[in-house]
């Protein structure tokens, strides 16, 4: 009896201890799903975005992180078994995460994917680095996206005075005018990549046509030497130059150089020179420069000889001939009056001469009578 009582008491004690030592365990039929959150869906240019992964209502998880380039590409594990529930990313793509714990590892369902886009920089640039644009030129603006190489982009533009801007990376304006002056912006978009609006590009179009300026190193070409000519367009760049020469002011100019990128040439021949600038496609030309006259020095004389000295000499000789002809005509006009005066004087002189001659003849005759034959011939010659 005593033993039975002791056994009963032991069973009661064990039962009470068992009841006090139990704790509730909750089991769910479904697998938990990880949850992924992104600080932002757009990675700023040059920046990063933080992703957070969690399993609601439970702890002790480690996380695997996955990324794929597109919806149909394979996933790549970018982080495995990290105890931290956040990571920082700087690359665009589709991300998801998965939790795991225990040994062997028990894994959650994959999180829903989160698409992260990366913002890259866009910039508007002029095709040519021209500091000044003139009315009538053809220009091209380009939308350049930094870090967007190898992608297919769609472009948007904002421009003054247009309702139909292009959708390509280039904005071409033929025969630009003052009305095209203003701010130009662009932006682009691609798969998981996009840009913000670029900074404004300020286009200023000048209404006046530029004039080329020609300067000469010297106005005289030394004997056997040369002179350098320089052509420029003030306040702008990118010009090529055509060079012209003519012999005289009224002769036809000849092109001696065409489309030279150098702004200087060397000449060894005198003449009248001018230049003209051109740039772009199609070519936009400046106004012709003012003429510059260059002369040649004659060797050994120290004087100057221009390339049009021959026409000058011809003109000088012609002028002298004309003066001589006028003088001749003048003398012919004055001759009749002179002749009448001469005849009057000759009449008076002839009567006096006749008397002298008679006297001379008388003297000769008298001399002949006295035998002075030699002096006769001399007196006779002198009287005439």
Short mmCIF file of the C-alpha atoms (twelve columns), coordinates in Angstrom:
data_MODEL
# 
_entry.id   MODEL 
# 
loop_
_atom_site.group_PDB 
_atom_site.id 
_atom_site.type_symbol 
_atom_site.label_atom_id 
_atom_site.label_alt_id 
_atom_site.label_comp_id 
_atom_site.label_asym_id 
_atom_site.label_seq_id 
_atom_site.Cartn_x 
_atom_site.Cartn_y 
_atom_site.Cartn_z 
_atom_site.pdbx_PDB_model_num 
ATOM 1   C CA . UNK A 1   0.000  0.000   0.000    1 
ATOM 2   C CA . UNK A 2   2.770  2.362   0.823    1 
ATOM 3   C CA . UNK A 3   4.500  1.587   -2.474   1 
ATOM 4   C CA . UNK A 4   1.362  2.261   -4.487   1 
ATOM 5   C CA . UNK A 5   0.900  5.620   -2.745   1 
ATOM 6   C CA . UNK A 6   4.513  6.570   -3.508   1 
ATOM 7   C CA . UNK A 7   4.122  5.641   -7.177   1 
ATOM 8   C CA . UNK A 8   0.965  7.701   -7.479   1 
ATOM 9   C CA . UNK A 9   2.685  10.741  -5.987   1 
ATOM 10  C CA . UNK A 10  5.648  10.307  -8.397   1 
ATOM 11  C CA . UNK A 11  3.367  10.178  -11.394  1 
ATOM 12  C CA . UNK A 12  1.602  13.345  -10.322  1 
ATOM 13  C CA . UNK A 13  4.928  15.202  -9.823   1 
ATOM 14  C CA . UNK A 14  6.228  14.133  -13.230  1 
ATOM 15  C CA . UNK A 15  2.970  15.138  -14.914  1 
ATOM 16  C CA . UNK A 16  2.989  18.587  -13.309  1 
ATOM 17  C CA . UNK A 17  6.637  19.144  -14.326  1 
ATOM 18  C CA . UNK A 18  5.856  18.166  -17.878  1 
ATOM 19  C CA . UNK A 19  2.957  20.565  -18.061  1 
ATOM 20  C CA . UNK A 20  5.059  23.424  -16.684  1 
ATOM 21  C CA . UNK A 21  7.933  22.784  -19.134  1 
ATOM 22  C CA . UNK A 22  5.954  22.932  -22.414  1 
ATOM 23  C CA . UNK A 23  5.847  26.105  -24.737  1 
ATOM 24  C CA . UNK A 24  3.654  26.888  -27.750  1 
ATOM 25  C CA . UNK A 25  4.998  26.241  -31.291  1 
ATOM 26  C CA . UNK A 26  3.178  27.804  -34.274  1 
ATOM 27  C CA . UNK A 27  3.587  26.133  -37.615  1 
ATOM 28  C CA . UNK A 28  2.319  27.592  -40.923  1 
ATOM 29  C CA . UNK A 29  1.646  25.637  -44.019  1 
ATOM 30  C CA . UNK A 30  3.031  28.406  -46.407  1 
ATOM 31  C CA . UNK A 31  6.634  29.438  -46.947  1 
ATOM 32  C CA . UNK A 32  7.502  33.004  -45.922  1 
ATOM 33  C CA . UNK A 33  8.278  35.554  -48.670  1 
ATOM 34  C CA . UNK A 34  11.092 38.075  -48.441  1 
ATOM 35  C CA . UNK A 35  10.245 41.702  -48.997  1 
ATOM 36  C CA . UNK A 36  12.540 44.091  -50.942  1 
ATOM 37  C CA . UNK A 37  12.373 47.860  -50.704  1 
ATOM 38  C CA . UNK A 38  14.402 50.490  -52.591  1 
ATOM 39  C CA . UNK A 39  15.348 53.878  -51.244  1 
ATOM 40  C CA . UNK A 40  14.701 55.253  -54.763  1 
ATOM 41  C CA . UNK A 41  13.903 53.736  -58.130  1 
ATOM 42  C CA . UNK A 42  16.433 56.000  -59.857  1 
ATOM 43  C CA . UNK A 43  20.148 56.020  -59.217  1 
ATOM 44  C CA . UNK A 44  21.349 59.605  -59.526  1 
ATOM 45  C CA . UNK A 45  24.255 60.296  -61.850  1 
ATOM 46  C CA . UNK A 46  27.422 59.327  -60.034  1 
ATOM 47  C CA . UNK A 47  25.465 58.160  -56.947  1 
ATOM 48  C CA . UNK A 48  23.904 55.022  -55.458  1 
ATOM 49  C CA . UNK A 49  20.662 53.628  -54.000  1 
ATOM 50  C CA . UNK A 50  20.113 51.486  -50.848  1 
ATOM 51  C CA . UNK A 51  18.050 48.262  -51.034  1 
ATOM 52  C CA . UNK A 52  16.470 46.656  -47.887  1 
ATOM 53  C CA . UNK A 53  15.364 43.006  -47.555  1 
ATOM 54  C CA . UNK A 54  13.278 41.618  -44.664  1 
ATOM 55  C CA . UNK A 55  11.015 38.723  -43.654  1 
ATOM 56  C CA . UNK A 56  7.984  40.016  -41.847  1 
ATOM 57  C CA . UNK A 57  7.326  38.740  -38.327  1 
ATOM 58  C CA . UNK A 58  10.517 36.715  -37.902  1 
ATOM 59  C CA . UNK A 59  14.227 37.165  -37.320  1 
ATOM 60  C CA . UNK A 60  17.551 35.412  -37.675  1 
ATOM 61  C CA . UNK A 61  17.672 35.573  -41.437  1 
ATOM 62  C CA . UNK A 62  20.591 36.027  -43.770  1 
ATOM 63  C CA . UNK A 63  20.003 37.327  -47.272  1 
ATOM 64  C CA . UNK A 64  21.014 36.549  -50.816  1 
ATOM 65  C CA . UNK A 65  20.829 39.349  -53.408  1 
ATOM 66  C CA . UNK A 66  20.182 38.921  -57.129  1 
ATOM 67  C CA . UNK A 67  20.267 41.137  -60.203  1 
ATOM 68  C CA . UNK A 68  19.442 40.714  -63.883  1 
ATOM 69  C CA . UNK A 69  19.868 43.116  -66.814  1 
ATOM 70  C CA . UNK A 70  16.424 42.670  -68.299  1 
ATOM 71  C CA . UNK A 71  13.201 40.826  -67.715  1 
ATOM 72  C CA . UNK A 72  14.281 37.837  -69.767  1 
ATOM 73  C CA . UNK A 73  17.977 37.634  -68.870  1 
ATOM 74  C CA . UNK A 74  19.451 35.268  -66.317  1 
ATOM 75  C CA . UNK A 75  19.877 36.363  -62.695  1 
ATOM 76  C CA . UNK A 76  23.279 36.910  -61.112  1 
ATOM 77  C CA . UNK A 77  23.917 36.577  -57.376  1 
ATOM 78  C CA . UNK A 78  25.557 39.827  -56.243  1 
ATOM 79  C CA . UNK A 79  25.588 39.087  -52.496  1 
ATOM 80  C CA . UNK A 80  25.344 35.757  -50.568  1 
ATOM 81  C CA . UNK A 81  24.408 35.125  -46.933  1 
ATOM 82  C CA . UNK A 82  24.779 38.690  -45.743  1 
ATOM 83  C CA . UNK A 83  23.625 39.245  -42.188  1 
ATOM 84  C CA . UNK A 84  22.983 42.870  -43.043  1 
ATOM 85  C CA . UNK A 85  19.527 43.419  -44.470  1 
ATOM 86  C CA . UNK A 86  20.657 46.331  -46.706  1 
ATOM 87  C CA . UNK A 87  23.034 46.787  -49.623  1 
ATOM 88  C CA . UNK A 88  24.060 49.813  -51.716  1 
ATOM 89  C CA . UNK A 89  23.917 49.592  -55.506  1 
ATOM 90  C CA . UNK A 90  25.132 51.918  -58.264  1 
ATOM 91  C CA . UNK A 91  24.122 49.898  -61.305  1 
ATOM 92  C CA . UNK A 92  20.752 49.851  -62.972  1 
ATOM 93  C CA . UNK A 93  18.779 46.587  -63.421  1 
ATOM 94  C CA . UNK A 94  16.079 44.322  -61.904  1 
ATOM 95  C CA . UNK A 95  16.763 43.281  -58.265  1 
ATOM 96  C CA . UNK A 96  15.259 40.754  -55.839  1 
ATOM 97  C CA . UNK A 97  16.326 39.074  -52.576  1 
ATOM 98  C CA . UNK A 98  15.835 35.814  -50.625  1 
ATOM 99  C CA . UNK A 99  16.155 35.015  -46.897  1 
ATOM 100 C CA . UNK A 100 17.624 31.885  -45.309  1 
ATOM 101 C CA . UNK A 101 18.347 30.497  -41.792  1 
ATOM 102 C CA . UNK A 102 19.079 27.314  -39.887  1 
ATOM 103 C CA . UNK A 103 21.229 24.320  -40.653  1 
ATOM 104 C CA . UNK A 104 20.417 22.985  -43.114  1 
ATOM 105 C CA . UNK A 105 19.387 26.374  -44.544  1 
ATOM 106 C CA . UNK A 106 15.707 27.031  -44.828  1 
ATOM 107 C CA . UNK A 107 14.966 29.610  -47.563  1 
ATOM 108 C CA . UNK A 108 12.110 32.009  -48.045  1 
ATOM 109 C CA . UNK A 109 10.319 32.677  -51.282  1 
ATOM 110 C CA . UNK A 110 12.017 35.232  -53.545  1 
ATOM 111 C CA . UNK A 111 10.932 38.814  -53.078  1 
ATOM 112 C CA . UNK A 112 9.026  40.661  -55.752  1 
ATOM 113 C CA . UNK A 113 11.458 42.263  -58.265  1 
ATOM 114 C CA . UNK A 114 12.285 45.953  -58.057  1 
ATOM 115 C CA . UNK A 115 13.382 47.826  -61.198  1 
ATOM 116 C CA . UNK A 116 16.127 50.375  -60.656  1 
ATOM 117 C CA . UNK A 117 16.951 52.927  -63.334  1 
ATOM 118 C CA . UNK A 118 20.213 54.811  -63.531  1 
ATOM 119 C CA . UNK A 119 20.308 58.468  -64.338  1 
ATOM 120 C CA . UNK A 120 23.086 59.574  -66.668  1 
ATOM 121 C CA . UNK A 121 24.052 63.046  -67.764  1 
ATOM 122 C CA . UNK A 122 22.995 64.595  -71.042  1 
ATOM 123 C CA . UNK A 123 24.646 67.640  -72.598  1 
ATOM 124 C CA . UNK A 124 23.925 69.765  -75.684  1 
ATOM 125 C CA . UNK A 125 27.026 70.592  -77.718  1 
ATOM 126 C CA . UNK A 126 27.638 72.448  -80.961  1 
ATOM 127 C CA . UNK A 127 29.205 70.239  -83.626  1 
ATOM 128 C CA . UNK A 128 31.906 72.837  -84.240  1 
ATOM 129 C CA . UNK A 129 33.493 74.872  -81.484  1 
ATOM 130 C CA . UNK A 130 32.422 78.185  -83.004  1 
ATOM 131 C CA . UNK A 131 32.160 81.042  -80.570  1 
ATOM 132 C CA . UNK A 132 29.952 83.100  -82.887  1 
ATOM 133 C CA . UNK A 133 27.229 82.048  -85.337  1 
ATOM 134 C CA . UNK A 134 26.153 84.216  -88.292  1 
ATOM 135 C CA . UNK A 135 22.862 84.460  -90.156  1 
ATOM 136 C CA . UNK A 136 22.794 82.071  -93.118  1 
ATOM 137 C CA . UNK A 137 25.093 79.409  -91.659  1 
ATOM 138 C CA . UNK A 138 24.118 75.745  -91.228  1 
ATOM 139 C CA . UNK A 139 24.730 74.363  -87.742  1 
ATOM 140 C CA . UNK A 140 24.272 71.036  -85.934  1 
ATOM 141 C CA . UNK A 141 23.583 70.608  -82.207  1 
ATOM 142 C CA . UNK A 142 24.232 67.206  -80.619  1 
ATOM 143 C CA . UNK A 143 22.777 65.571  -77.525  1 
ATOM 144 C CA . UNK A 144 25.617 63.669  -75.858  1 
ATOM 145 C CA . UNK A 145 24.868 61.176  -73.066  1 
ATOM 146 C CA . UNK A 146 27.752 60.355  -70.761  1 
ATOM 147 C CA . UNK A 147 27.901 56.687  -69.856  1 
ATOM 148 C CA . UNK A 148 25.245 55.713  -72.377  1 
ATOM 149 C CA . UNK A 149 27.500 54.047  -74.930  1 
ATOM 150 C CA . UNK A 150 26.133 50.986  -76.688  1 
ATOM 151 C CA . UNK A 151 22.517 51.729  -75.820  1 
ATOM 152 C CA . UNK A 152 19.597 52.600  -78.055  1 
ATOM 153 C CA . UNK A 153 18.292 55.962  -76.963  1 
ATOM 154 C CA . UNK A 154 15.150 57.949  -77.530  1 
ATOM 155 C CA . UNK A 155 15.707 61.691  -77.514  1 
ATOM 156 C CA . UNK A 156 13.664 64.731  -76.620  1 
ATOM 157 C CA . UNK A 157 14.501 68.365  -77.345  1 
ATOM 158 C CA . UNK A 158 13.247 71.733  -76.234  1 
ATOM 159 C CA . UNK A 159 14.053 74.605  -78.603  1 
ATOM 160 C CA . UNK A 160 12.801 78.149  -79.243  1 
ATOM 161 C CA . UNK A 161 10.244 78.841  -81.959  1 
ATOM 162 C CA . UNK A 162 9.557  75.231  -82.970  1 
ATOM 163 C CA . UNK A 163 6.659  72.853  -82.484  1 
ATOM 164 C CA . UNK A 164 8.322  69.780  -83.973  1 
ATOM 165 C CA . UNK A 165 11.801 69.266  -82.520  1 
ATOM 166 C CA . UNK A 166 13.696 66.180  -83.719  1 
ATOM 167 C CA . UNK A 167 13.731 62.835  -81.913  1 
ATOM 168 C CA . UNK A 168 17.295 61.960  -82.894  1 
ATOM 169 C CA . UNK A 169 20.567 62.841  -81.217  1 
ATOM 170 C CA . UNK A 170 21.255 65.669  -83.720  1 
ATOM 171 C CA . UNK A 171 19.425 68.934  -84.231  1 
ATOM 172 C CA . UNK A 172 20.377 70.418  -87.626  1 
ATOM 173 C CA . UNK A 173 19.376 73.958  -88.562  1 
ATOM 174 C CA . UNK A 174 19.850 75.064  -92.164  1 
ATOM 175 C CA . UNK A 175 20.349 78.783  -92.835  1 
ATOM 176 C CA . UNK A 176 20.105 79.814  -89.222  1 
ATOM 177 C CA . UNK A 177 18.539 83.183  -88.454  1 
ATOM 178 C CA . UNK A 178 18.230 85.507  -85.470  1 
ATOM 179 C CA . UNK A 179 14.903 83.843  -84.583  1 
ATOM 180 C CA . UNK A 180 16.809 80.641  -83.754  1 
ATOM 181 C CA . UNK A 181 18.606 82.354  -80.889  1 
ATOM 182 C CA . UNK A 182 17.735 80.960  -77.444  1 
ATOM 183 C CA . UNK A 183 18.187 78.005  -75.061  1 
ATOM 184 C CA . UNK A 184 18.363 74.399  -76.257  1 
ATOM 185 C CA . UNK A 185 17.976 71.322  -73.975  1 
ATOM 186 C CA . UNK A 186 17.793 67.576  -74.516  1 
ATOM 187 C CA . UNK A 187 17.268 64.340  -72.634  1 
ATOM 188 C CA . UNK A 188 17.287 60.632  -73.443  1 
ATOM 189 C CA . UNK A 189 15.772 57.372  -72.270  1 
ATOM 190 C CA . UNK A 190 16.701 53.696  -72.731  1 
ATOM 191 C CA . UNK A 191 16.126 50.372  -70.967  1 
ATOM 192 C CA . UNK A 192 16.520 51.143  -67.263  1 
ATOM 193 C CA . UNK A 193 18.487 54.242  -68.154  1 
ATOM 194 C CA . UNK A 194 17.263 57.792  -68.382  1 
ATOM 195 C CA . UNK A 195 18.629 61.266  -68.214  1 
ATOM 196 C CA . UNK A 196 17.317 64.458  -66.789  1 
ATOM 197 C CA . UNK A 197 17.085 67.562  -68.945  1 
ATOM 198 C CA . UNK A 198 20.516 68.811  -69.870  1 
ATOM 199 C CA . UNK A 199 21.787 72.221  -68.935  1 
ATOM 200 C CA . UNK A 200 20.699 74.902  -71.381  1 
ATOM 201 C CA . UNK A 201 22.878 75.599  -74.388  1 
ATOM 202 C CA . UNK A 202 22.561 79.272  -75.289  1 
ATOM 203 C CA . UNK A 203 22.653 79.890  -79.049  1 
ATOM 204 C CA . UNK A 204 23.249 83.464  -80.222  1 
ATOM 205 C CA . UNK A 205 22.970 84.301  -83.926  1 
ATOM 206 C CA . UNK A 206 24.514 87.486  -85.314  1 
ATOM 207 C CA . UNK A 207 22.487 89.334  -87.930  1 
ATOM 208 C CA . UNK A 208 25.467 90.830  -89.808  1 
ATOM 209 C CA . UNK A 209 27.707 89.027  -92.270  1 
ATOM 210 C CA . UNK A 210 31.353 89.054  -91.177  1 
ATOM 211 C CA . UNK A 211 34.120 90.626  -93.246  1 
ATOM 212 C CA . UNK A 212 37.553 89.102  -93.621  1 
ATOM 213 C CA . UNK A 213 40.566 91.235  -92.703  1 
ATOM 214 C CA . UNK A 214 43.768 91.084  -94.769  1 
ATOM 215 C CA . UNK A 215 47.095 92.388  -93.487  1 
ATOM 216 C CA . UNK A 216 50.500 92.373  -95.177  1 
ATOM 217 C CA . UNK A 217 53.831 91.941  -93.457  1 
ATOM 218 C CA . UNK A 218 55.151 94.692  -95.756  1 
ATOM 219 C CA . UNK A 219 53.862 96.656  -98.736  1 
ATOM 220 C CA . UNK A 220 57.132 96.122  -100.622 1 
ATOM 221 C CA . UNK A 221 58.557 92.777  -101.685 1 
ATOM 222 C CA . UNK A 222 62.355 92.904  -101.396 1 
ATOM 223 C CA . UNK A 223 64.358 91.897  -104.471 1 
ATOM 224 C CA . UNK A 224 64.394 88.102  -104.621 1 
ATOM 225 C CA . UNK A 225 62.331 87.834  -101.428 1 
ATOM 226 C CA . UNK A 226 58.698 87.446  -100.352 1 
ATOM 227 C CA . UNK A 227 56.018 88.966  -98.140  1 
ATOM 228 C CA . UNK A 228 53.560 87.200  -95.814  1 
ATOM 229 C CA . UNK A 229 49.828 87.966  -96.032  1 
ATOM 230 C CA . UNK A 230 47.478 87.165  -93.127  1 
ATOM 231 C CA . UNK A 231 43.695 86.726  -93.351  1 
ATOM 232 C CA . UNK A 232 41.372 86.517  -90.348  1 
ATOM 233 C CA . UNK A 233 37.753 86.889  -89.230  1 
ATOM 234 C CA . UNK A 234 37.513 88.771  -85.961  1 
ATOM 235 C CA . UNK A 235 35.846 87.066  -83.002  1 
ATOM 236 C CA . UNK A 236 35.275 83.650  -84.594  1 
ATOM 237 C CA . UNK A 237 37.138 80.513  -85.645  1 
ATOM 238 C CA . UNK A 238 36.922 77.493  -87.933  1 
ATOM 239 C CA . UNK A 239 37.493 79.399  -91.189  1 
ATOM 240 C CA . UNK A 240 39.288 78.345  -94.341  1 
ATOM 241 C CA . UNK A 241 40.512 81.017  -96.726  1 
ATOM 242 C CA . UNK A 242 40.483 81.761  -100.460 1 
ATOM 243 C CA . UNK A 243 43.168 84.133  -101.769 1 
ATOM 244 C CA . UNK A 244 42.833 86.403  -104.832 1 
ATOM 245 C CA . UNK A 245 45.184 88.608  -106.882 1 
ATOM 246 C CA . UNK A 246 44.789 91.010  -109.790 1 
ATOM 247 C CA . UNK A 247 47.336 93.008  -111.773 1 
ATOM 248 C CA . UNK A 248 45.529 96.346  -111.675 1 
ATOM 249 C CA . UNK A 249 42.427 97.967  -110.296 1 
ATOM 250 C CA . UNK A 250 40.371 97.153  -113.391 1 
ATOM 251 C CA . UNK A 251 41.755 93.697  -114.246 1 
ATOM 252 C CA . UNK A 252 39.980 90.411  -113.495 1 
ATOM 253 C CA . UNK A 253 41.026 88.806  -110.167 1 
ATOM 254 C CA . UNK A 254 42.536 85.324  -110.143 1 
ATOM 255 C CA . UNK A 255 42.206 82.811  -107.295 1 
ATOM 256 C CA . UNK A 256 45.736 81.899  -106.243 1 
ATOM 257 C CA . UNK A 257 44.861 79.678  -103.256 1 
ATOM 258 C CA . UNK A 258 41.597 77.916  -102.331 1 
ATOM 259 C CA . UNK A 259 40.308 76.633  -98.990  1 
ATOM 260 C CA . UNK A 260 43.538 76.843  -97.025  1 
ATOM 261 C CA . UNK A 261 43.218 76.093  -93.335  1 
ATOM 262 C CA . UNK A 262 46.315 78.208  -92.721  1 
ATOM 263 C CA . UNK A 263 45.507 81.894  -92.309  1 
ATOM 264 C CA . UNK A 264 48.782 83.026  -93.928  1 
ATOM 265 C CA . UNK A 265 50.410 82.720  -97.352  1 
ATOM 266 C CA . UNK A 266 53.755 83.886  -98.757  1 
ATOM 267 C CA . UNK A 267 53.841 85.905  -102.007 1 
ATOM 268 C CA . UNK A 268 56.729 86.988  -104.220 1 
ATOM 269 C CA . UNK A 269 54.793 88.833  -106.927 1 
ATOM 270 C CA . UNK A 270 53.423 92.346  -106.765 1 
ATOM 271 C CA . UNK A 271 49.760 93.118  -107.300 1 
ATOM 272 C CA . UNK A 272 46.463 93.858  -105.599 1 
ATOM 273 C CA . UNK A 273 45.443 91.131  -103.126 1 
ATOM 274 C CA . UNK A 274 42.324 90.294  -101.106 1 
ATOM 275 C CA . UNK A 275 40.944 87.250  -99.234  1 
ATOM 276 C CA . UNK A 276 37.657 85.612  -98.260  1 
ATOM 277 C CA . UNK A 277 36.754 83.209  -95.427  1 
ATOM 278 C CA . UNK A 278 34.450 80.188  -95.555  1 
ATOM 279 C CA . UNK A 279 33.290 77.443  -93.171  1 
ATOM 280 C CA . UNK A 280 30.592 74.799  -92.679  1 
ATOM 281 C CA . UNK A 281 28.793 72.439  -95.059  1 
ATOM 282 C CA . UNK A 282 27.422 73.920  -97.245  1 
ATOM 283 C CA . UNK A 283 30.119 76.594  -97.148  1 
ATOM 284 C CA . UNK A 284 29.156 79.946  -95.652  1 
ATOM 285 C CA . UNK A 285 31.379 82.772  -96.952  1 
ATOM 286 C CA . UNK A 286 32.389 86.098  -95.437  1 
ATOM 287 C CA . UNK A 287 32.492 89.421  -97.235  1 
ATOM 288 C CA . UNK A 288 35.707 89.989  -99.200  1 
ATOM 289 C CA . UNK A 289 38.475 91.776  -97.352  1 
ATOM 290 C CA . UNK A 290 39.692 95.212  -98.371  1 
ATOM 291 C CA . UNK A 291 42.365 95.312  -101.074 1 
ATOM 292 C CA . UNK A 292 46.032 95.375  -100.161 1 
ATOM 293 C CA . UNK A 293 48.545 96.606  -102.774 1 
ATOM 294 C CA . UNK A 294 51.990 95.016  -102.692 1 
ATOM 295 C CA . UNK A 295 54.867 96.294  -104.848 1 
ATOM 296 C CA . UNK A 296 58.155 94.776  -105.928 1 
ATOM 297 C CA . UNK A 297 61.572 96.415  -105.414 1 
ATOM 298 C CA . UNK A 298 63.806 96.602  -108.543 1 
ATOM 299 C CA . UNK A 299 67.161 95.009  -107.878 1 
ATOM 300 C CA . UNK A 300 70.083 97.483  -107.876 1 
ATOM 301 C CA . UNK A 301 68.016 100.666 -108.065 1 
ATOM 302 C CA . UNK A 302 66.445 100.918 -104.666 1 
ATOM 303 C CA . UNK A 303 63.166 102.062 -106.174 1 
ATOM 304 C CA . UNK A 304 59.811 100.351 -106.300 1 
ATOM 305 C CA . UNK A 305 58.271 98.677  -109.292 1 
ATOM 306 C CA . UNK A 306 54.641 97.756  -109.172 1 
ATOM 307 C CA . UNK A 307 53.197 94.976  -111.248 1 
ATOM 308 C CA . UNK A 308 51.307 97.584  -113.278 1 
ATOM 309 C CA . UNK A 309 54.339 99.818  -114.129 1 
ATOM 310 C CA . UNK A 310 54.034 98.995  -117.848 1 
ATOM 311 C CA . UNK A 311 50.508 100.452 -118.184 1 
ATOM 312 C CA . UNK A 312 51.724 103.506 -116.260 1 
ATOM 313 C CA . UNK A 313 54.640 104.092 -118.645 1 
ATOM 314 C CA . UNK A 314 52.359 103.633 -121.658 1 
ATOM 315 C CA . UNK A 315 49.987 106.231 -120.255 1 
ATOM 316 C CA . UNK A 316 52.841 108.649 -119.556 1 
ATOM 317 C CA . UNK A 317 54.242 108.354 -123.093 1 
ATOM 318 C CA . UNK A 318 50.768 108.784 -124.556 1 
ATOM 319 C CA . UNK A 319 50.327 111.960 -122.521 1 
ATOM 320 C CA . UNK A 320 53.615 113.398 -123.791 1 
ATOM 321 C CA . UNK A 321 52.632 112.661 -127.405 1 
ATOM 322 C CA . UNK A 322 49.302 114.421 -126.914 1 
ATOM 323 C CA . UNK A 323 51.055 117.499 -125.490 1 
ATOM 324 C CA . UNK A 324 53.442 117.616 -128.466 1 
ATOM 325 C CA . UNK A 325 50.563 117.374 -130.921 1 
ATOM 326 C CA . UNK A 326 48.751 120.215 -129.196 1 
ATOM 327 C CA . UNK A 327 51.874 122.384 -129.362 1 
ATOM 328 C CA . UNK A 328 52.249 121.632 -133.090 1 
ATOM 329 C CA . UNK A 329 48.642 122.572 -133.771 1 
ATOM 330 C CA . UNK A 330 49.125 125.769 -131.785 1 
ATOM 331 C CA . UNK A 331 52.119 126.772 -133.896 1 
ATOM 332 C CA . UNK A 332 50.205 126.108 -137.119 1 
ATOM 333 C CA . UNK A 333 47.399 128.370 -135.942 1 
ATOM 334 C CA . UNK A 334 49.828 131.192 -135.062 1 
ATOM 335 C CA . UNK A 335 51.914 130.906 -138.341 1 
ATOM 336 C CA . UNK A 336 49.787 133.123 -140.763 1 
ATOM 337 C CA . UNK A 337 49.997 136.151 -138.467 1 
ATOM 338 C CA . UNK A 338 53.703 135.707 -138.098 1 
ATOM 339 C CA . UNK A 339 54.129 135.473 -141.876 1 
ATOM 340 C CA . UNK A 340 52.384 138.883 -142.484 1 
ATOM 341 C CA . UNK A 341 54.591 140.540 -139.896 1 
ATOM 342 C CA . UNK A 342 57.649 138.959 -141.427 1 
ATOM 343 C CA . UNK A 343 56.697 140.129 -144.922 1 
ATOM 344 C CA . UNK A 344 56.317 143.755 -143.702 1 
ATOM 345 C CA . UNK A 345 59.716 143.671 -142.125 1 
ATOM 346 C CA . UNK A 346 61.215 141.974 -145.172 1 
ATOM 347 C CA . UNK A 347 59.918 144.787 -147.510 1 
ATOM 348 C CA . UNK A 348 61.630 147.449 -145.472 1 
ATOM 349 C CA . UNK A 349 64.776 145.424 -145.252 1 
ATOM 350 C CA . UNK A 350 64.766 144.603 -148.995 1 
ATOM 351 C CA . UNK A 351 64.745 148.285 -150.045 1 
ATOM 352 C CA . UNK A 352 67.653 148.988 -147.747 1 
ATOM 353 C CA . UNK A 353 69.424 145.909 -148.967 1 
ATOM 354 C CA . UNK A 354 68.850 146.907 -152.593 1 
ATOM 355 C CA . UNK A 355 70.541 150.240 -152.047 1 
ATOM 356 C CA . UNK A 356 73.450 148.553 -150.342 1 
ATOM 357 C CA . UNK A 357 73.687 146.032 -153.144 1 
ATOM 358 C CA . UNK A 358 73.759 148.770 -155.775 1 
ATOM 359 C CA . UNK A 359 76.520 150.479 -153.909 1 
ATOM 360 C CA . UNK A 360 78.406 147.196 -153.615 1 
ATOM 361 C CA . UNK A 361 77.984 146.521 -157.310 1 
ATOM 362 C CA . UNK A 362 79.294 149.973 -158.136 1 
ATOM 363 C CA . UNK A 363 82.269 149.343 -155.878 1 
ATOM 364 C CA . UNK A 364 82.857 145.931 -157.449 1 
ATOM 365 C CA . UNK A 365 82.640 147.417 -160.923 1 
ATOM 366 C CA . UNK A 366 85.073 150.120 -159.929 1 
ATOM 367 C CA . UNK A 367 87.344 147.522 -158.394 1 
ATOM 368 C CA . UNK A 368 87.265 145.454 -161.521 1 
ATOM 369 C CA . UNK A 369 88.363 148.439 -163.429 1 
ATOM 370 C CA . UNK A 370 91.351 148.744 -161.133 1 
ATOM 371 C CA . UNK A 371 92.088 144.954 -161.311 1 
ATOM 372 C CA . UNK A 372 90.817 143.802 -157.806 1 
ATOM 373 C CA . UNK A 373 89.434 140.532 -159.081 1 
ATOM 374 C CA . UNK A 374 89.861 138.456 -155.874 1 
ATOM 375 C CA . UNK A 375 87.630 140.651 -153.722 1 
ATOM 376 C CA . UNK A 376 84.837 140.538 -156.244 1 
ATOM 377 C CA . UNK A 377 83.873 137.017 -155.490 1 
ATOM 378 C CA . UNK A 378 83.839 137.649 -151.746 1 
ATOM 379 C CA . UNK A 379 81.762 140.822 -152.068 1 
ATOM 380 C CA . UNK A 380 79.348 139.136 -154.433 1 
ATOM 381 C CA . UNK A 381 78.862 136.191 -152.052 1 
ATOM 382 C CA . UNK A 382 78.378 138.493 -149.073 1 
ATOM 383 C CA . UNK A 383 75.767 140.636 -150.839 1 
ATOM 384 C CA . UNK A 384 73.594 137.633 -151.345 1 
# 
